[in-house]
């Protein structure tokens, strides 16, 4: 009987020991991680379960730490995400090391999952979008919204907005020369003109300006904006050209203002200043903000950009947005590949650049109570993505450093504010 009681006590103590010493799950984000992309999806999923996530900035590539619960562990296994079971003592050792004033690390507590919207036409486009590919692969839910929803004041439903491949200047991406006889281009023109007329605008450029202004107000009120490729510079150009006709008559049926360049108001834009418009309707550029492929002087095997290192304790926002398992990331092109550093406003934070050619790839700024991030290029794992090309299969790139930058932005709002329950 005594042996039985002792054995029973040993079993109980072993169980207590297991609960005490193996109470955290560490999701590493360094080279030990088998699927960085889906790890972000796990962090988002944990937040949807009304649980907290510790984002360990600059610790093993920006690792996540969560309470050890069977449901979370099961989800990690199902999604193929690497994790480590650590004791409370080990977790405390990590947190102590991170808190040291001598370490460039910090803990950002994520508490509330962000509601995500992607600004994109509802009709099929002849190109894909890296953000929707990343969200889908990481299993992070999102809504697709477009001009109707924005002008109907539905942005307040969302914490985070991504601008899909879009031209906010009303010039249809400057695709006229190569694609104006294509069915998809003609359908896009008809759809946009009909939408403009529906909202009482005489031109598509006026519709897009109204949308850009609404998005700008959304950010100023506390929203989070993320844009890639042509949705970055055309957004800023549209705001700077408020009240000025910069469109050739092939786009809006009347001549552009010959004094358009002189009338630009750079105070209206978020990121760029002193840029020069490209007036030729046959040229595949909107301004000189973008570094043209022929002028960059880089071969594909030479094209890389470097992430800046920020102080985790003093600059937590850019630190969050640059979490990665590498510092040097291979470049990739797009309609807007990268931004000329000399045309970026001085208060903008450059987070990634190719310094040798004066090109910034990844930039961030504050507007009122909100934040915005611009990322040059179209697809981090397709160097020169072309119209009509098949979308990238992220099953082949589960550890993509370039795609990780996108997903950093998706978790960023979870650390900024706590949404009231409805």
Phi, psi and omega per residue, in radians:
X1 nan -0.803 3.129
X2 -1.078 -0.680 3.110
X3 -1.088 -0.682 -3.126
X4 -1.124 -0.768 -3.127
X5 -1.113 -0.765 3.135
X6 -1.086 -0.750 3.132
X7 -1.096 -0.704 3.138
X8 -1.111 -0.722 3.119
X9 -1.133 -0.701 3.115
X10 -1.055 -0.749 3.138
X11 -1.107 -0.757 3.122
X12 -1.079 -0.806 -3.133
X13 -1.116 -0.653 3.098
X14 -1.109 -0.703 3.111
X15 -1.130 -0.751 3.109
X16 -1.117 -0.691 3.132
X17 -1.089 -0.739 3.125
X18 -1.080 -0.758 -3.133
X19 -1.164 -0.610 -3.073
X20 -1.362 -0.769 -2.977
X21 -1.663 -0.211 3.130
X22 -2.153 1.027 -2.948
X23 -1.838 0.013 -3.114
X24 -2.280 2.647 3.026
X25 -1.978 2.120 3.076
X26 -1.731 2.149 3.096
X27 -1.821 1.680 -3.054
X28 -1.191 2.553 3.117
X29 -2.161 0.406 3.009
X30 -1.657 -2.730 -3.106
X31 -1.171 -0.227 3.133
X32 -1.321 -0.231 -3.089
X33 -1.394 2.239 -3.122
X34 -1.420 -0.422 -3.125
X35 -2.615 1.536 -3.132
X36 -1.062 -0.695 -3.051
X37 -1.067 -0.857 -3.110
X38 -1.277 -0.333 3.059
X39 -1.092 -0.646 3.072
X40 -1.127 -0.685 3.098
X41 -1.088 -0.634 3.075
X42 -1.112 -0.814 3.138
X43 -1.019 -0.733 3.124
X44 -1.138 -0.751 -3.128
X45 -1.086 -0.712 3.116
X46 -1.047 -0.705 3.111
X47 -1.110 -0.607 3.118
X48 -1.203 -0.302 3.101
X49 -1.562 0.195 -3.137
X50 1.084 0.631 3.057
X51 -2.021 2.783 -3.119
X52 -1.670 2.705 3.076
X53 -2.213 2.279 3.003
X54 -1.602 2.092 3.074
X55 -1.691 1.973 -3.048
X56 -1.582 1.590 -3.034
X57 -1.158 2.235 3.128
X58 1.180 0.160 3.038
X59 -1.738 1.975 3.131
X60 0.865 0.904 3.037
X61 1.374 0.285 -3.117
X62 1.514 0.924 -3.065
X63 -1.258 2.865 3.069
X64 -1.969 2.570 3.066
X65 -2.329 2.282 -3.111
X66 -2.368 2.862 3.078
X67 -1.123 2.484 3.124
X68 -1.373 1.820 3.058
X69 -2.194 2.538 -3.049
X70 -1.057 -0.666 -3.138
X71 -1.084 -0.702 3.115
X72 -1.187 -0.756 -3.135
X73 -1.090 -0.701 3.092
X74 -1.074 -0.741 -3.120
X75 -1.139 -0.682 3.089
X76 -1.058 -0.760 -3.139
X77 -1.158 -0.796 -3.120
X78 -1.055 -0.712 -3.062
X79 -1.528 -0.070 3.090
X80 1.287 0.601 -3.133
X81 -1.751 2.290 3.141
X82 -1.241 2.490 3.098
X83 -2.673 2.845 3.114
X84 -2.247 2.363 3.037
X85 -1.529 2.130 -3.116
X86 -2.185 2.692 -3.135
X87 -1.386 2.918 3.051
X88 -1.063 -0.667 3.121
X89 -1.091 -0.752 3.111
X90 -1.137 -0.723 3.107
X91 -1.067 -0.742 3.114
X92 -1.132 -0.637 3.095
X93 -1.114 -0.726 3.113
X94 -1.095 -0.827 -3.112
X95 -1.138 -0.620 3.096
X96 -1.150 -0.762 3.119
X97 -1.103 -0.707 -3.136
X98 -1.140 -0.666 -3.072
X99 -1.309 -0.224 -3.125
X100 -1.024 2.330 3.129
X101 -1.051 -0.379 -3.112
X102 -1.474 -0.147 -3.104
X103 -1.713 2.461 3.057
X104 -1.593 1.088 -3.140
X105 -2.448 2.826 3.065
X106 -2.803 2.936 3.091
X107 -1.976 2.172 3.050
X108 -1.930 2.088 -3.099
X109 -1.525 2.141 3.081
X110 -1.686 2.250 -2.998
X111 -2.152 -0.454 -3.010
X112 -2.442 2.246 -3.121
X113 -1.221 2.366 3.116
X114 -1.358 2.490 3.040
X115 -1.488 2.217 -2.906
X116 -1.989 2.366 3.047
X117 -2.238 2.484 3.050
X118 -2.010 2.118 3.101
X119 -1.423 1.914 -3.061
X120 -2.755 2.533 3.064
X121 -1.035 2.539 -3.142
X122 -1.298 -0.417 3.124
X123 -1.396 2.791 -3.102
X124 -1.225 2.348 3.123
X125 -1.885 2.704 -3.119
X126 -1.444 0.441 3.049
X127 -2.641 2.778 3.105
X128 -1.755 -3.015 -3.096
X129 -2.429 2.217 -3.049
X130 -1.074 -0.621 -3.090
X131 -1.200 -0.777 3.115
X132 -1.170 -0.578 3.046
X133 -1.094 -0.774 -3.121
X134 -1.148 -0.772 -3.138
X135 -1.093 -0.770 -3.122
X136 -1.122 -0.796 -3.120
X137 -1.148 -0.700 -3.133
X138 -1.339 -0.114 3.138
X139 1.129 0.787 3.083
X140 -1.898 2.114 -3.053
X141 -1.265 2.622 3.102
X142 -2.702 2.792 3.052
X143 -1.890 2.524 3.029
X144 -1.679 2.162 3.096
X145 -2.228 2.798 3.112
X146 -2.492 -2.729 -2.984
X147 -1.013 -0.717 -3.141
X148 -0.999 -0.876 -3.088
X149 -1.130 -0.693 -3.121
X150 -1.168 -0.791 -3.138
X151 -1.272 -0.276 3.027
X152 -1.557 0.219 3.081
X153 1.068 0.698 3.124
X154 -1.642 -0.006 -3.138
X155 -1.113 -0.446 -3.117
X156 -1.110 -0.250 3.101
X157 -1.285 -0.263 -2.940
X158 -2.117 2.596 3.081
X159 -1.639 -0.390 -2.985
X160 -2.491 2.293 -3.115
X161 -2.217 2.273 3.031
X162 -1.892 2.352 3.071
X163 -1.664 1.965 3.100
X164 -1.138 2.952 3.053
X165 -0.835 1.895 -3.010
X166 -2.659 2.675 3.059
X167 -2.052 1.868 -3.091
X168 -1.454 0.008 3.125
X169 -1.562 -0.100 -3.134
X170 1.408 0.379 -3.123
X171 -1.929 0.255 3.030
X172 0.927 0.717 3.078
X173 1.294 0.149 -3.065
X174 0.960 0.613 3.111
X175 -1.521 0.093 -2.965
X176 -0.966 -0.851 -3.025
X177 -1.015 -0.800 -3.018
X178 -1.639 -0.378 -2.952
X179 -2.296 0.102 -3.034
X180 -1.168 -0.290 3.082
X181 -1.621 -0.017 -3.122
X182 -1.441 2.554 -3.102
X183 -1.053 -0.772 -3.093
X184 -1.078 -0.637 3.139
X185 -1.188 -0.802 -3.125
X186 -1.116 -0.666 3.090
X187 -1.159 -0.667 3.107
X188 -1.083 -0.753 3.121
X189 -1.082 -0.805 -3.129
X190 -1.085 -0.767 -3.132
X191 -1.098 -0.770 -3.100
X192 -1.217 -0.665 3.104
X193 -1.150 -0.703 3.118
X194 -1.139 -0.691 3.135
X195 -1.158 -0.721 3.104
X196 -1.061 -0.794 3.139
X197 -1.095 -0.683 3.130
X198 -1.013 -0.655 -3.106
X199 -1.634 0.146 3.047
X200 1.445 0.354 3.115
X201 -1.766 2.461 -3.132
X202 -1.428 -0.307 -3.107
X203 -2.407 2.651 3.061
X204 -1.111 -0.646 3.130
X205 -1.050 -0.604 3.099
X206 -1.217 -0.693 3.069
X207 -1.050 -0.843 -3.088
X208 -1.152 -0.593 3.084
X209 -1.133 -0.732 3.112
X210 -1.079 -0.694 3.101
X211 -1.144 -0.772 -3.139
X212 -1.085 -0.729 3.105
X213 -1.081 -0.714 -3.135
X214 -1.133 -0.719 3.099
X215 -1.138 -0.718 3.109
X216 -1.038 -0.746 3.116
X217 -1.157 -0.628 3.096
X218 -1.055 -0.776 3.121
X219 -1.142 -0.829 -3.114
X220 -1.023 -0.517 3.139
X221 -1.457 -0.026 3.090
X222 2.141 0.127 3.139
X223 -1.421 2.929 3.120
X224 -2.041 2.182 -3.091
X225 -2.044 2.333 3.064
X226 -2.299 2.218 -3.124
X227 -2.342 2.616 3.095
X228 -2.282 2.856 3.004
X229 0.926 -2.336 -3.014
X230 -1.265 -0.233 3.095
X231 -1.274 -0.142 3.134
X232 -1.464 -1.161 -3.059
X233 -1.250 -0.618 -3.130
X234 -1.181 -0.530 3.068
X235 -1.085 -0.847 -3.133
X236 -1.169 -0.696 3.141
X237 -1.116 -0.738 3.120
X238 -1.037 -0.733 3.134
X239 -1.176 -0.718 3.134
X240 -1.191 -0.490 -3.104
X241 -1.652 0.325 3.120
X242 -0.947 2.094 3.139
X243 1.472 0.094 -3.103
X244 -2.134 2.313 3.114
X245 -1.497 1.875 3.134
X246 -1.859 0.062 -3.031
X247 -1.633 2.308 3.001
X248 -1.099 2.727 -3.062
X249 -1.129 -0.318 3.081
X250 -1.205 -0.298 3.138
X251 -1.706 -0.593 -3.057
X252 -2.370 0.206 2.956
X253 1.266 0.173 2.973
X254 -2.550 2.767 -3.057
X255 -1.135 2.628 3.044
X256 -1.250 2.758 3.073
X257 -1.169 2.094 -3.126
X258 -1.107 -0.341 3.125
X259 -1.770 0.344 -3.043
X260 -1.004 -0.746 -3.102
X261 -1.037 -0.791 -3.100
X262 -1.208 -0.370 -3.063
X263 -1.618 -0.053 3.128
X264 -1.083 2.457 3.100
X265 -2.006 1.731 -3.072
X266 -1.222 -0.261 3.106
X267 -1.184 -0.373 -3.132
X268 -1.365 -0.373 -3.023
X269 -1.457 2.798 -3.131
X270 -1.505 -0.821 -2.899
X271 -1.990 -0.589 -2.898
X272 -2.069 2.666 3.104
X273 -2.554 2.801 3.054
X274 1.037 0.394 3.125
X275 -1.436 2.771 -3.116
X276 -1.950 2.276 3.115
X277 -1.221 2.573 2.967
X278 -1.707 1.921 -2.995
X279 -1.507 -0.377 -3.083
X280 -1.200 2.071 -3.092
X281 -1.238 -0.241 3.128
X282 -1.612 -0.089 -3.132
X283 -1.639 2.395 -3.042
X284 -1.489 0.872 3.078
X285 -2.653 2.634 -3.139
X286 -1.753 -0.552 3.140
X287 -2.735 -3.066 3.106
X288 -1.637 0.201 3.081
X289 -1.069 -0.738 -3.085
X290 -1.354 2.491 2.996
X291 -1.442 1.981 -3.126
X292 -1.127 2.470 -3.128
X293 -0.899 -0.737 -3.106
X294 -1.220 -0.400 -3.100
X295 -1.650 -0.132 -3.058
X296 -1.339 -0.484 3.076
X297 1.214 0.453 -3.131
X298 -2.137 2.354 2.943
X299 -1.405 2.873 -3.131
X300 -1.009 -0.691 -3.099
X301 -1.312 -0.118 3.097
X302 -1.852 -0.100 -2.966
X303 -1.537 1.805 3.117
X304 -2.444 2.693 2.968
X305 -2.237 2.666 -3.054
X306 -1.931 2.338 3.061
X307 -1.387 2.448 3.058
X308 -1.352 2.659 3.037
X309 -1.753 2.223 -3.126
X310 -2.010 2.837 3.090
X311 -1.358 2.029 -3.084
X312 -1.083 -0.608 -3.077
X313 -1.440 -0.489 -3.088
X314 -1.854 -0.450 3.137
X315 -2.235 1.128 -3.024
X316 -1.157 -0.529 -3.079
X317 -1.172 -0.999 3.084
X318 -1.105 -0.472 3.081
X319 -1.118 -0.795 3.095
X320 -1.023 -0.775 -3.016
X321 -1.273 -0.259 -3.138
X322 -1.914 0.209 3.124
X323 -1.046 2.280 -3.103
X324 -2.890 2.918 3.086
X325 -1.689 -0.006 3.028
X326 -2.418 2.763 3.097
X327 -1.756 -0.459 -3.114
X328 -1.924 2.171 -3.019
X329 -2.108 2.393 -3.137
X330 -1.146 2.455 -3.117
X331 -1.318 2.945 3.077
X332 -2.730 2.627 -3.003
X333 -1.720 3.034 3.108
X334 -3.029 -3.115 3.058
X335 -1.063 -0.642 2.910
X336 -2.039 1.852 -3.036
X337 -1.452 -0.805 -3.112
X338 -2.822 2.904 -3.009
X339 -1.903 2.299 3.059
X340 -1.079 2.090 -3.060
X341 -1.037 -0.591 -3.102
X342 -1.175 -0.283 -3.128
X343 -1.761 0.116 3.132
X344 -1.595 2.376 -3.132
X345 -1.073 2.570 -3.036
X346 -1.131 -0.387 -3.120
X347 -1.545 0.004 3.128
X348 -1.441 2.434 3.126
X349 -1.591 2.066 3.042
X350 -1.495 2.128 -3.075
X351 -1.887 -0.279 3.107
X352 -2.700 2.336 -3.085
X353 -2.636 2.759 2.914
X354 -1.865 1.596 -2.950
X355 -1.114 -0.575 -3.061
X356 -1.084 -0.424 -3.136
X357 -2.050 0.201 3.096
X358 1.109 0.682 -3.079
X359 -2.078 2.212 3.022
X360 -1.720 2.362 -3.059
X361 -1.827 -0.520 -2.912
X362 -2.497 1.960 -3.017
X363 -2.329 2.806 -3.017
X364 -2.584 2.594 3.117
X365 -2.702 3.006 -3.128
X366 -2.030 2.421 3.029
X367 -2.375 1.960 -3.108
X368 1.026 -2.125 3.133
X369 -1.620 -0.038 -3.040
X370 -2.010 -3.081 -3.043
X371 -2.406 2.663 3.061
X372 -2.397 2.658 3.076
X373 -2.399 2.303 3.070
X374 -1.999 2.381 -3.084
X375 -2.292 2.020 -3.104
X376 -1.312 2.601 3.112
X377 1.768 2.926 -3.034
X378 -1.795 -0.848 -3.052
X379 -2.502 2.002 -3.083
X380 -1.047 -0.303 -3.130
X381 -2.035 0.289 3.059
X382 -2.413 1.793 -2.927
X383 -0.989 -0.775 -3.111
X384 -2.342 1.360 -3.090
X385 -1.230 2.306 -3.095
X386 -1.968 2.780 3.121
X387 -1.053 2.263 3.127
X388 1.543 -0.076 -3.127
X389 -1.285 2.618 3.132
X390 -1.110 2.525 3.127
X391 -1.165 2.705 3.123
X392 -1.177 2.405 3.079
X393 -1.606 1.841 -3.076
X394 -1.292 -0.155 2.979
X395 -1.078 -0.399 3.128
X396 -1.497 -0.307 -3.036
X397 -2.253 0.945 -3.069
X398 -1.214 -0.221 -3.095
X399 -2.034 0.389 -3.044
X400 -1.030 2.052 3.081
X401 -1.131 -0.623 -3.141
X402 -1.152 -0.681 3.094
X403 -1.278 -0.478 3.112
X404 -1.047 -0.610 -3.136
X405 -1.091 -0.628 3.079
X406 -1.086 -0.832 -3.046
X407 -1.275 -0.439 2.984
X408 -0.992 -0.729 -3.114
X409 -1.151 -0.551 -3.115
X410 -1.212 -0.616 3.122
X411 -1.459 -0.330 -3.086
X412 -0.900 -0.811 -3.131
X413 -1.084 -0.436 -3.137
X414 -1.142 -0.389 -3.120
X415 -1.641 -0.178 -3.016
X416 -1.576 -0.750 -3.045
X417 -2.596 2.768 3.107
X418 -1.936 2.089 -3.070
X419 -1.376 2.437 3.100
X420 -1.251 2.459 3.108
X421 -1.228 2.528 3.128
X422 -1.876 nan nan
